[in-house]
């Protein structure tokens, strides 16, 4: 399934939960962490489990959306009960906030395996996406995700807002609207580590949800850089992200032409197409483009 738009919705808001299924997001993320105040944590778990259970039929091989949950951070005392409660609803995946590296994910995977068994979930079917750059320590471990075997790892993302807060940074972008060196470095590491590990690279959220023009530019740039999707915090961001991360008709036509050319010339390492040379890397990219629109 597509993983272009990851729409977060507060787990303690019945009103927002009731509307999110129709927003068109590829992935709906029920947030039990930052979007929920301390006094709302326990009710949010129960609401999340109920929502997950009631929307299990939404996920089909031909459409629908994936149902994920962002639990509370693993160095706190809330996440185990989060996991125990939401697994009854059989989520497709769990987002780990403030993740600090593969060793932490392996520990969590063992707990997740037990939770799957208790709830009759197919073993190892629940996927994981760590938010890998939300603290200085986390940013220094991003490359480790590419060096470790993590079978549950479906995607990798980062959190610019939390990183700025952790470092006391007063800005994230420069006067031209580009990421400053610090944030660009973290973003690049996430992109490289995700591709190296076979996971989907997911770009961070654009916090100003009212500025859709800026989001359009940012999302298009993200897609061009090699990201597979982007986080969203408001339903009106979803269509902008989905469009930006969908190849154009021209791109699809060109990809199909490359695939057809190599199919007609099996065994060829390089061929000429419209006056330019296309090689195996072009073929691999063309196949990825076609796969993304299926």
DRENTOR-810054 format. One record per residue (C-alpha): x, y, z; residue in one letter. Coordinates in steps of 0.1 Angstrom, whole numbers, padded with zeros to 4 digits, always signed. Layout:
<recs>
XYZA
...
</recs>
This chain:
<recs>
+0000+0000+0000X
+0010+0036-0005X
+0027+0055+0024X
+0026+0090+0011X
+0006+0108+0038X
+0009+0100+0075X
-0019+0119+0092X
-0017+0122+0130X
-0049+0126+0151X
-0050+0131+0189X
-0060+0098+0205X
-0082+0117+0231X
-0104+0135+0206X
-0136+0115+0197X
-0146+0143+0173X
-0114+0141+0153X
-0113+0103+0154X
-0148+0102+0140X
-0137+0122+0109X
-0102+0110+0101X
-0112+0079+0082X
-0125+0100+0053X
-0095+0124+0050X
-0078+0104+0023X
-0046+0097+0042X
-0026+0066+0033X
-0017+0061+0069X
-0038+0073+0099X
-0017+0076+0131X
-0035+0077+0164X
-0013+0098+0186X
-0009+0089+0223X
+0022+0110+0228X
+0027+0147+0222X
-0009+0154+0211X
-0024+0141+0244X
-0020+0158+0278X
-0011+0137+0308X
-0046+0136+0322X
-0059+0122+0288X
-0034+0094+0284X
-0056+0066+0298X
-0088+0076+0280X
-0069+0080+0248X
-0056+0044+0249X
-0092+0031+0252X
-0105+0054+0224X
-0076+0043+0202X
-0082+0006+0207X
-0119+0011+0199X
-0112+0031+0168X
-0087+0006+0156X
-0111-0023+0161X
-0140-0005+0143X
-0118+0004+0113X
-0101-0029+0106X
-0122-0035+0075X
-0110-0002+0060X
-0077-0018+0052X
-0078-0038+0020X
-0053-0049-0006X
-0070-0026-0031X
-0073+0006-0011X
-0082+0020+0023X
-0055+0031+0047X
-0031+0017+0072X
-0038+0022+0109X
-0008+0031+0131X
-0004+0042+0167X
+0023+0065+0181X
+0029+0053+0217X
+0047+0072+0244X
+0085+0072+0246X
+0103+0040+0256X
+0123+0056+0284X
+0091+0065+0302X
+0064+0045+0322X
+0034+0048+0298X
+0044+0029+0267X
+0038-0007+0280X
+0002+0000+0289X
-0002+0019+0256X
+0009-0013+0238X
-0011-0037+0259X
-0043-0017+0252X
-0040-0008+0215X
-0029-0043+0204X
-0064-0055+0209X
-0073-0034+0179X
-0045-0050+0158X
-0028-0019+0144X
-0007-0022+0113X
+0022-0005+0129X
+0036+0013+0159X
+0056+0046+0158X
+0084+0049+0184X
+0090+0085+0195X
+0124+0097+0207X
+0139+0065+0195X
+0176+0062+0203X
+0188+0033+0181X
+0184-0003+0170X
+0191-0018+0204X
+0160-0001+0218X
+0139-0013+0189X
+0150-0049+0194X
+0139-0046+0230X
+0106-0032+0219X
+0102-0059+0192X
+0104-0086+0219X
+0076-0069+0239X
+0056-0065+0207X
+0060-0101+0198X
+0045-0111+0232X
+0016-0086+0227X
+0009-0101+0193X
+0006-0136+0208X
-0017-0124+0236X
-0040-0108+0210X
-0040-0134+0183X
-0021-0113+0159X
+0001-0130+0133X
+0037-0130+0148X
+0060-0103+0135X
+0033-0087+0114X
+0031-0054+0133X
+0056-0030+0117X
+0076-0003+0134X
+0086+0033+0124X
+0111+0050+0148X
+0112+0088+0149X
+0149+0088+0147X
+0161+0124+0151X
+0142+0140+0179X
+0171+0144+0203X
+0209+0149+0200X
+0216+0113+0211X
+0190+0100+0186X
+0205+0120+0158X
+0239+0104+0164X
+0225+0069+0161X
+0206+0073+0128X
+0232+0055+0107X
+0229+0024+0130X
+0195+0016+0116X
+0211+0007+0082X
+0237-0016+0099X
+0213-0037+0120X
+0188-0064+0110X
+0154-0050+0120X
+0127-0072+0102X
+0099-0051+0115X
+0113-0018+0103X
+0088-0004+0077X
+0098+0032+0077X
+0121+0058+0092X
+0113+0094+0100X
+0125+0124+0121X
+0110+0152+0142X
+0122+0187+0135X
+0100+0203+0162X
+0112+0180+0190X
+0148+0183+0178X
+0147+0221+0179X
+0133+0219+0214X
+0159+0194+0226X
+0187+0216+0214X
+0173+0250+0222X
+0175+0260+0185X
+0156+0292+0178X
+0154+0285+0141X
+0150+0255+0118X
+0151+0272+0084X
+0172+0301+0070X
+0160+0333+0054X
+0154+0315+0021X
+0132+0289+0037X
+0159+0261+0035X
+0168+0238+0064X
+0198+0251+0084X
+0228+0228+0083X
+0219+0210+0115X
+0184+0200+0104X
+0196+0193+0068X
+0222+0169+0083X
+0196+0149+0103X
+0172+0148+0074X
+0199+0135+0050X
+0209+0108+0075X
+0173+0096+0078X
+0169+0095+0040X
+0201+0075+0035X
+0196+0051+0064X
+0160+0044+0053X
+0171+0035+0018X
+0201+0015+0030X
+0179-0006+0052X
+0151-0011+0027X
+0126+0010+0047X
+0104+0039+0035X
+0120+0073+0042X
+0093+0096+0056X
+0099+0134+0059X
+0090+0154+0089X
+0059+0175+0094X
+0054+0211+0081X
+0041+0226+0112X
+0023+0257+0096X
-0007+0237+0084X
-0024+0269+0071X
+0004+0276+0046X
-0005+0251+0019X
+0016+0268-0008X
+0047+0263+0013X
+0037+0227+0020X
+0034+0221-0017X
+0069+0233-0024X
+0083+0214+0006X
+0065+0182-0003X
+0075+0183-0040X
+0111+0189-0029X
+0110+0160-0005X
+0096+0137-0032X
+0123+0148-0056X
+0150+0142-0030X
+0139+0105-0026X
+0114+0105+0003X
+0084+0082+0000X
+0061+0102+0022X
+0056+0129+0047X
+0040+0135+0081X
+0008+0156+0084X
-0010+0172+0113X
-0041+0185+0096X
-0065+0169+0072X
-0061+0197+0046X
-0024+0188+0043X
-0033+0153+0031X
-0043+0161-0006X
-0013+0184-0010X
+0011+0157+0002X
-0006+0129-0018X
-0003+0149-0050X
+0033+0158-0044X
+0043+0122-0038X
+0025+0108-0068X
+0045+0107-0100X
+0032+0128-0129X
+0017+0114-0160X
+0049+0124-0178X
+0070+0106-0153X
+0049+0074-0155X
+0049+0074-0193X
+0087+0078-0193X
+0091+0050-0168X
+0069+0027-0188X
+0089+0035-0219X
+0121+0025-0201X
+0107-0007-0188X
+0093-0016-0222X
+0126-0009-0239X
+0145-0032-0216X
+0118-0059-0219X
+0122-0058-0257X
+0160-0061-0253X
+0166-0087-0226X
+0201-0088-0213X
+0211-0053-0224X
+0231-0032-0200X
+0225+0001-0217X
+0201+0013-0244X
+0192+0045-0263X
+0159+0062-0256X
+0149+0094-0273X
+0185+0103-0279X
+0198+0096-0245X
+0215+0066-0228X
+0195+0046-0202X
+0211+0020-0181X
+0202-0004-0153X
+0199+0023-0126X
+0173+0040-0148X
+0155+0008-0152X
+0154+0003-0114X
+0141+0038-0109X
+0115+0033-0136X
+0102+0002-0119X
+0099+0021-0086X
+0079+0048-0103X
+0055+0023-0118X
+0052+0004-0085X
+0043+0036-0066X
+0012+0042-0087X
-0002+0007-0085X
</recs>
